[in-house]
Amino acid sequence: MNWTAWAVEHSTQDQREALILVNAEASDDEPRAPVMVNLVLDRSGSMKGAPLSAAIEAAQQFVELARPDDFLGLVLFDGVAEQRVPMTAMDARGKQQMAEALEGIQTGRGTALHHAVELAMKGLQRTLVPGRRPRLLILTDGEPSSGPDGTEAFTALGIAAARANVSVHALGLAKHYVAEILEALTQPSGNAFEHVDGPEGLNEAMGGLVSHLFGQVASEAQVSLKPTGFAALTCRHSYPTSVEGDAIIARLGDVSRGFARRVLFSGGILPGQWSVIANGASRERGDLRQQTVEVERVVAESARGRVVQGIAHELELVSAETSAWLSLARKDLERAEGQLEDAERHLRAIVTLTPEGLPVRRHLERLGDLRLAVERGEGDIPLLIRRARSANAGTHVSQVIPLQAYRRK
């Protein structure tokens, strides 16, 4: 694991402020950790036809990439949930078992998402595979209709999963799933949920998740900052965060090859000198590794300084964008216009900074869709709200998975 930290000082209207960006990145030559994943697949009536076929194909490709030392399971749910395949080593026999289960799936009625996640967690906790962090991968297109359906219940379930060391990942398909529920399930374990507009995009999106899960090098990554000379220090990303003594700790979760984790802190500086002591920790191949992270002070105009400032603007951009879509859904066009202008202001700042590695084109495309919808007062609002919420969730846990073409191996 490679840890770096860059700090930029700048002045606002009434005080000096510091931005501190900590990066955790896995080396490309690090061996990947074996995986233990329970697949949770929605087979409700709305998945009939192309959505279910695409989901099954994506799951089959997931199975094909697994090695004999990987463990996979399969939970299917409609109005009831069933652990169709228990956690099984993906040797030839295990792969055959998964393949047969995936071939015979039929759609039903209802969407018992809460029960499915509970059942999948129990399935993981009945099997101990030393050195593996158990994971859930949920694919759903529907709103819960059987069992608990409120965000509070799923928030409690997501927290319970994180406390049990279960990492939850999710793919939401089209415009009928509840984005708040997927965020409630994934965020406590330091993940975002991914949005897919339709079944034609499932393989590509699953490819990104496969790369993430099958490229994991470290788990339980966290960073602690002990500041001196600050009025306060805030974690700007939405990682699970706590204050212990005089240090703030952000738990970043897992780090995979090609998917660096970033966490931004900011705070007002008191008169005089300031400093930060940073420490990173992660579990690699079963061993807990810790290191002191040197905080490099960089000038605002430098390449690294522009990256730090660009990420700060990006966090504000996606928050304003998501709020604008919600205002548009409530037919509050004046408020949506103001929030869009705020998002565009942050985008202009990013374009001016030209920071390396930020998805400027993706932001331009999304804000273009938003501008068109605001001006017309119409559009596929439910779909675009979910797309924006997914972008917001991904940005705020700094785990935006690039959509890359996924080919069957």
Buried (B, 14 or more C-beta within 10 A) or exposed (E): BBBBBBBBBBEEEEEBBBBBBBBBBBEEEBEBBBBBBBBBBBBBBBBEEEBBBBBBBBBBBBBBBBEEBBBBBBBBBBBBBBBBBBBBBBBEEBBEBBBEBBEEBEBBEBBBBBBBBBBBBEBBEEBEBEEBBBBBBBBBBBBBBBBBBBEEBBBBBBBBBBEEEBBBBBBBBBBBBBBEBBBBBBBBBBBBBBBBBBBEBBBBBBBBBBBBBBBBBBBBBBBBBBBEBBEEBEBBBBBBBEEEEEBBBBBBBBBBBEBBBBBBBBBBBBEEEBEBBBBBBBBBEEEEEEEEBEBEBBEBEEEBBBBBBBBBBBBBBBBBBBBBBBBBBEEBBEBBBBBBEBBBEBBEBBBEBEBEEBBBEEBEEBBEBBBEBBEEEEBBBBBBBBBBBBBBBBBBBBBBBEBEEBEEE
